[in-house]
Amino acid sequence: MNTPKLDLQDRVALITGAGNGIGRETARQMAERGAIVGVNDLKPEFVEAVVDEIRAAGGRAFGVVQNIASREGIQSAVAHARAEGGRLDILVNNAAWVRYQAVPEIQPETLERMLDVGFKAVVWGTQAAAAAMDPQRGGAIVNVASTAALRSTPNSLVYSGIKAAILGLTRAAAAELGARGIRVNAVCPSAVPTEGTQRNRNSERDAFRVARTPLGRLGTVEDIARGICFLASDEAGFITAQTLAVDGGVTFTNI
């Protein structure tokens, strides 16, 4: 494989929720850039498919089948990645479980599951990764948030709240872990077509989103993965505590 820009040669990365969508594409792109990629997902068949795809293209990857919706689960995933790769350089907190509900319809079980996967796993993953990363080499943590953390729509109270909390967590972790050479940043994708977002999309809604986006199209998983790879690479070596909106300009414009 040819090594493209944003070299991640021999870095060991763990990507949560990498069985499809943004996580899967991030795993592919990191492997193309030379990383040794730990592909995490709850479903073994998803993990196997991504690992096989990366290896078939000449990359290096290993599977981490694990439910990361608990402290023990994400700790186990991080330990697995460190043992498999011999070290840990990059953690991408990408996994999420999402339901959009109006305020009167929010149920305790929905709230708890979204918090477990979307927020608590990021807290415990950051804790575990910081302990696993070599203090001499440091490392990079990239949290996948959302433009819903910056501007919101109806029926997204829990989702928007969790993603906004991720931005605060990112800044706080960057402040604390910077002395150890660990950079912590966040990516905020706009609406991106993936398997997981299909239920909330239709042609009329997509057309509306395109019309409001200065660059005149929806984002892709490739767009988001490139932003994640950049923040994980040495090209972003003096960037930490930042939020990168990969959204075609829609968040901070009004057209």
Protein Blocks (a to p, Z undefined) as FASTA:
>chain_A
ZZdehiaehiacddehilgcjllmmmmmmmmnopacddddfblklmmmmmmmmmmnopac
ddddddfkbfklmmmmmmmmmmmnopafbdcdfbccdddddfklpcfklmmmmmmmmmmm
mmmmmmmmmmmpcfklopaddddddfklmoccehilmmmmmmmmmmmmmmmmmmmmmmno
pacddddddddddfklmmmgcfklmmmmmmmpmnopacdfklmmmmmmmmmpmklmmggh
iacddehhmmmgcZZ
